[in-house]
Amino acid sequence: MKIAIIGAGISGLSQYLWLRKVGLLDDHSITIYEARDAQDRSASTAVNLETFNASVIGASIGLSATGLHVLKRLDRELHDVIVRTGHVIRTWRMSNARGWTLARVPTGGEDQMMVMIGREACCQILRDRVPDEVIVRRKVVGVKLAEGNNRPRLMFHDEMEEEFDLVIGCDGIWSRTRRAMFGGEGHDEYDFSPIYEGLVGVGGFVPSSKIQSTPDGEMNVVLGANGFFGYGYTTGSVEHPSKAGDLATWWSTYSLNECPNDWRSIETEDVKKQLQKRHLGWQNTVIQDIVRDVEVDSLYPTFTTPLLPTWEKGGCVLVGDAAHALQPSSGQGASMALEDCETLALLLQHYLAEGVEDEIAKANKVYSDLRRPRLDMVFKRAQQLAGMKQDMNIVQEMLMYLFVWLFSRLKVTEAYERRLNAYHVPTEVQKAIAQRC
């Protein structure tokens, strides 16, 4: 059997490692197709919006407890390297532009910790575990779904086509696999096109000394009437993993009603001016210190995808951002993608071993039915949090602070996190299989 994975970002690399973990390399051929050159690790080389994806943009990502559990089941050594490379987060501190602390939300015990890590660092750790010959530097320009006796096909930039038994679309928010599944042609919009949210995420790295007043293991989110600002450590100390390393990260937003087709045309000087105008007056010395001489390392126009009716069709299946591009405020994008990868691999392992008729179609269908309700919950939560990034009047501002404070007192956020982190992929997969027996 021939399997194609489109995209060598976090989803594509993790999907390959999970397929190898469950033994599918023994009898099947798996190839990852990646459009970018091996040395191209700069977002500045992107030509337009459709060329960027999660592996080349963004300063840092958060891996929640569920994502870390997936990595531990995949490879304990891999998990430990990621934990050592990043910084373990034990507490989220919510405050506001007026200097008031609204809430301190613990991430939980050892099994509920979170890790903040540079996106490129995470990608490279995964990449180091994938053989070079598995990744083919070849741009996929189109996907044809299986019809009749024909299997799904990939169309490449050199006008060649190739047929596969299964195509796994890990090709990000501008997924050509999703476009093929829902009828989009060329560059036209279609029913499930990505939706621009009117904001451009901005972020960067600073020396840890910039935030030295921040305790180890604390991540800060500061809310205001005209946006938000987040900061925290993103590397750990070599000698003491629980201590901060040399690097910290920050992130905020830049308001831009119309996103240009070529996102490189966004003026970084204008971004800096807007950040300084917005945040220099906030009663937080760390934020003032960062934005006074800010350098923007990454720009990422915020797009989301609508909830999809299915993640599989015609021998193709969607994973990660291709299936569910979430608001960055969810903090769950990477972790949900990792859950996807484990789920699909376990289902393929089961149905291929059973030797049942249409085993790939059955695995894909169960995967889609199992994962979509999980993402619905995370999607709705992310949409609620996203409202805190928009400009608001004094009444709206004070109500926002009140709700954050109340939610903390009533432990609403902690209850949500417990529900989120209680999810155990192998158990859920076994339940789904048993229901279909």
N, C-alpha and C positions, 0 to 999 in steps of 0.2 A: 504494500500500500504506500502511496506517495502522499505526503502531507506537506503543504506549504504554509509557512507563517509569514505574514506580511508585516514588516516592521521589527527593528532591533532595538526598541526602547525597553523600558522596564517590563511592559506586558509581554512583548515578543520573546525577550531573553528568559523571563521567568516561565513562560509557557513551554519553551523548549526544555528547560531544566526539569520541569514537572513531568513532561512526557518521557524524558529519560529516566526519571526517578521511578516511574511505574512500569518501566520495562518495554516501552513501545519502540525503542531503538533496535531491539533484537530482531524484529521481523519487518520493520517498516522504515522507509526513507523519509527524513524530515529535513527541510531546508528553510532557512530564514532569508527572506529577501529584504534588503535595505537599500534605499535610494541614495543615502548620503555616502560620501567617500569616507574611508576609514579614518583619515586624519581630520575630517571636517567636524569640529566640535564647537563651532561658534555660531550663535544665533544670527550674527551679522551677515552670514553667507546666504541666508534665506532670500528667495526671490519674491515671494508673495505670501499671503496668508496660508495658502494651501500647502506650503512647504515646511511650515514649522509643526513640531509635535512635542509631546511631553519630554522627549529625551534630550532636546536641545535648548529648551527655554526654562526660565524659572531659576531662582537662586537655591532654595532649599525645599524639601518636602518633609512632611511628618508621616512617620509610619506608626499607626496606632497599634494597640495590643493585638487586634485580630490579624493585621498584616504580619506582625512579628511572630505570631503563633504559626502562620503559614510558612514563614521562612525557617522556623525551627523544625517543623515537620519535614521540610524539603531537605535541609542540610544544616545540621547544628553548627558546623564550623562557619558556614556562610552567615548564618544568623549572628554568631558571636563577632565576626569581623565587622558587620554592619553596626552592631551595638557599640563596638570599640571605636569605630571611625566617626560615628555621629555623637550626639549628646543626649543622654537619657533625661527625659522630662518627667518630673514628678508632680508638678503643680502648674496650673494655669492661673495667672493673676489677671483679673479683669479690673481695669480702672478707667477713669475718664479724663477728658482734656482739662478739667478743672482741678485735677490732682486728687480726686477722691478714689479710694479703693472700693470697688463695688462687690467683688467676690474673689475668693481663692478656691479653686476647684481642683482637688487632688485627682491624679490619674488612677490611683489605686495602688495595690501592692505590687510585688515582683511580677506577677502574671498580667498586670494591667498597665504596665509602663508604656511610654511612648518614646520614640526616638526621632530627633530632628537631625537631618543629614543633607548635605549638598546633593542635589539631584544628579549631577554628573558623577559624583563620588559613588553614589548608589548604583548608577548604571555601569560604571567601570568594574565594580566588585562583581556584579552579575556577569558582565562580559568576559571577565577573566576565567570564568568557569565554562565558557562555551567554546569549543574548538573553532579555530579560524576557518576551517574548510566548510563549516556549517552555514556561515553567513556569506551570502552571495550579494555583491554590490551591483544590484540591478534594479532599475526603477520600474515598478508596476504602474501602468497607466490605465488599466481597466480590468474589470472582473466580469466574467460571464458565468451565470448560475447554471447548475446542472439542469438539463432538459431531456426528457425521454431517456435514451440509453447513453447520452453524453454526460460526462463528468464535468465539474466546474473547471473553468480555464482562466489562466492569467494572461493578460496582454502586457508586453513589455515595451519599453521605449524604443527598442531596436526593431519594432514591428513583428517580433516573434510571439508565438502563443504556445502555451504548454498546459496540458491537462493534468489534474490531480484528483485524488480520491476525496481529499478534504482540504479546504482553504480556511485558515484561521486568521481573521482580520484583526491584527493588533496594530492597525494603521492609524490610530489616533482620531482626533476630533474631525479631521477632514477625510475620514475613511472612504476609500473607493469601494470597499466591500459593502459598507452600509448604503452607499449610493446605488450600487448594483441591485441590492435587495429591495430598495424602495423606489426604483424607477427614475432616478436622476440621470440625466444625460449631459455630458460635457460639463460646463460650469454653471448650468442653470440650477436655480433653487428647486428643491423638491420637498415633499411633505415633512421630512425629518432632517432638513438642513440645520446646521449649527446656527444658533441664535446669538447675536451680539448683545451683551448686557449693558452697553453704554459706558463701560469702565475698562481701563487698561491697568492690569496689575503691574506694579513696579517693585523692584527689590534689589538687594545687593548684599555684599559682605563687608564687614568692618572688623578691625582688630577687636578682640575681646575686651581690651582695655577701655573701649568706648562705652561698654555697659557694665563695668566692673562692680557697680553698686547692686547689680542683679544677682541674687543668690544662685548657686549651682542648682540645676534641675528646674529652674523656673522659666516659663515662657509667658511673655507679657502681651496682652492685647489691650490697646487703649482706644476708647470710643469717644467720638465727639460729634457735634452738630453738623460738621462738614466732612465726615469720613472717619477713618480709623487708621491706626498704626500698630504694627506688631514687631517685636524684636525678642531675640534670645540667642543663646549659644548654639552653635551647629557642629562643633567638634568637641571631642573629649580629650582629656589629658592622657598621654601615653602611660604615665606612671599610675595615675588614679582615674580610671574610666568614668567614675561618678563625678569627677571634677571637670570644670570647663577647660577646653583647649584654647588654641590661639585665635580661633575664628568665631565671629558671631554673625547673625543674619538679621535683616530687617525687611519689611514689606509693607506696602500701602497701595493706594490706587490713584489713578490719574483720570479725571473726567474727560471723555471725548465722545461726543454724541455720534459722530460718524467715523467709523474706523476705515482708514484708507486701505485699498487693495494691497499696496506695498507697505507693510507695517514698519519697514525701516525708515520710512519718511516721517515718522513721529519724531518731533524735535526734542532731543533729550534736554536741551537747555530750557525749553518751555516746561518740561516735566519737572525739572529742578526748581524752577521759579514757582510753579504751582504747589509743590511740596513745601517749600519754604514759606510761602504765603499762608498756607493752610495750617502748618504745624509749629512754626517758630513761636507763636503766641500761646501754645499749649503749656500747661503747668507740669511739665515733665522734663527734667534736665537731660535725661538720656536722649529723648527724641530731639530736643533742641541741639544737642551736640552732634547727633547723626546728620540732621538735615542742613546744618549750617554749612558744611562742606561736603554734601552728599555726592556720591558717584553712583549712577544707576547702572547696575550690571546686567539687568534683564528687564525686558518689556514683554508682556504677554497679554494681548487683547483677550478679554474674558468672554468666551463663547461657551454656551451650554447646548446640549442636545435635548429635545423633548423626550419624554418617556416613550420608548419604542414598544410596539405591540408584540414583537418577537425579536430574538437575537439570532435566529437561524433561518436559513432558507436556501434551497437549491445546492446543498453540499457545502455551504459556507456558514461560518459562525463568527460572532463578534465577541471581542474580549477587551476589557479596559475602556479607555476613552472612546473607542469606536462604538461601544455599546451604551456608554453612560458618561458623557463629559459633564462632571459636576461643577458647581460653584466652588472656587478655591476655599471658600469659607467652611466647606464641609470638613476639611482636614482628612478626608477619607478616600480621595481619589486613588492613590497608590495602593492602599490596603484593600480596597474593593477589587482592584485589578488583580492583586495577588490571590484573593479568594476565588475570583473567576478562573484563574489558571489551574489552581488545585482542583476545583470542582470539575472542570472539563476533562482534565487528565484522569481523574478517578472514574468518571463515567465512561470514557473511552476504554479504559483498562477493563472495566466490567463487561461492557457490551461486546467488545472484540473477543474477550476470552470466552464468552458464552456462545459465540458463533451463531447468533440469531440472525434472521433475515433483516436486511437494511440496518445493520448494527450502528453505522455512523449516524444515520438519520435519527435513530432512537436516542443515541447519546446526546446529540445536539438538541433534540426536542426536550429531553428531561433537563438538560443544562439550562436552557432558556426559561422553562417553566419554574425552575428552582431559584434562579438568580434574580429574576425581574422583581418579585415582591420584596426581596431584601433591599434592592436599590431604590425602590419606591419610597421606603422609609427614610433612607439617607438623603434622597433627592428633596423630599419635602422639608426636612430639617435644614438643609443647606439653603433652600429658598427663603426660609424664615430668617436665617442669620444674614443673608445677603442684604436684606432691607436696612440693616444697620450701617451699610456703607454709603447710603444715599444722603444727600444734603437734607436737613430738616430744620423746622422752626424751633423756638424755645420750648413750646409745649411738647412737641414730638420728642425733642431731646430729653427732657425730664422724664417723660413716660418711658423712654427706652432705658434710662438708668434705673427707674423703679422696677421695671420688669426683670432686668438682669439681677438686681438685688433680691427681688422676691424669688426668682427661680433658684438663686443660690440658697436662700433660707429654706425653701421648700424641697431642696435637693432634686429639682426637676432634671437638671443637666446630668447629675450623677446617676439618676435612674435611667436616663437615656443611654448613658455610657455603659452601664451594667448590662442593659438589654443588648446593646450593640456588641459588646465584648463576650457575651455568653454564647455567641454563634460559633459552632464547631463544625467545620466543613465536612470531615469524614462522617460524622453522625448525621448531618443533614442529607448527605449523599445516600447513605444507607436507607434512611427513611424514604427518600424519593424512589429508590429502586424497589423497596418492599411494597410501596403503594401501587406499583405498576406490574407486580407479579400476579 
